[in-house]
Amino acid sequence: MNKNDALPPIKCEMTDPRGKQIILFEDTWDIHIKEGHPEMVGHLDDVVTTVENPDWIREGRNSETEELYVKVKTRSKLEFTGTLAATRMIDGKMVIMTTAYEGNDSEHKGKIKWSKSKGDLL
């Protein structure tokens, strides 16, 4: 997406604890997240909280451009459940949310980049 392209309608904008601005487009929310992850219907506030006040942020599948925000809701000795929100950097500056869902990040192997208790780690 270059700077001359008109942006699609924006559902909301968020700021993470590091000051990074994240955009959630209406289509991403309405089509991808609500239809693909129906547990998120009615939980936009949880998604915003996950980005603005995460427990940790880790590298996404592409460590150069993607991040996964995690907000823990329940925890046991071996695992947790919570809200997760994935983002992608476009053209080196604009950051968009690509998905959000309930679950855990056991599938993700990326390094933790920021945590509530320690701040920036990379």
Order of alpha helices (4+ residues) and beta strands (2+ residues): beta-beta-alpha-beta-beta-beta-beta-beta-beta
